[in-house]
Amino acid sequence: MTQLQLPIVAQGTVSAAAGEAAKADGMARAGEHTPPDWATACQNGIQLLAKRGVPFQAADLIREGLVDEPDHPAMWGPQFGIAARAGVIEHAGVVPSARATVHRSLCRQWIGTAAARRAAA
């Protein structure tokens, strides 16, 4: 069986700008509902793992006892986004999640930036 391919894009169905706007809105709402103590622990954990210079994901923060599982999985995105915009981490691929709660769905993997690793030295 093959996938139906249309020779045109239906107006309004594909919009990178609308997708980015929806992402920003969702992450802002998740950030507003994230407990400050969890956010602080998450940022501290991200900074610690970034200094190691090896790829990591959200599950590694939990596995190492740096942060508890959040009240809602949408709380992760804003925290990694904050760290990425601050130059602490950068995207390092997509891998199956090690978190049992998400059944090995794909998730972003991160690595500390060269600047973060230099700061740790």
C-alpha positions, 0 to 999 in steps of 0.5 A: 500500500502506498501513501496518497500524495497530493501535488499541492499543499492545501492552504492553511494545513502546513505552517511552520510559523503556526507550529512554532507559535503553538509550541511557544504558547504550550511551553509558556503555559507549561512553564506557568504551571511548573512548581518553582522548586521542581524547576530549580532542581531540574535546571541544577540537574541539567547543568550538572549533566551538561558538564559531563560532556555526554548525551543525556535525556530527561530520564537520566535526571530522574535515574540519578535522583537529581529531580523527581518525575514531574506532575505533567510531562509537559514540564520538561520542555520548558526546562530544556528550552531554558537551558538551551537558550542559556547556552548550557546544552544543545540538541544531540539527536532523538532517541527512545526515552528510557522513562517507563511512563512514556513507553520508549517514545522518541525524545530529544537527547541533549549534550552540554555545550563546549562553553558549559564543559569549559566552565566545569573544568 
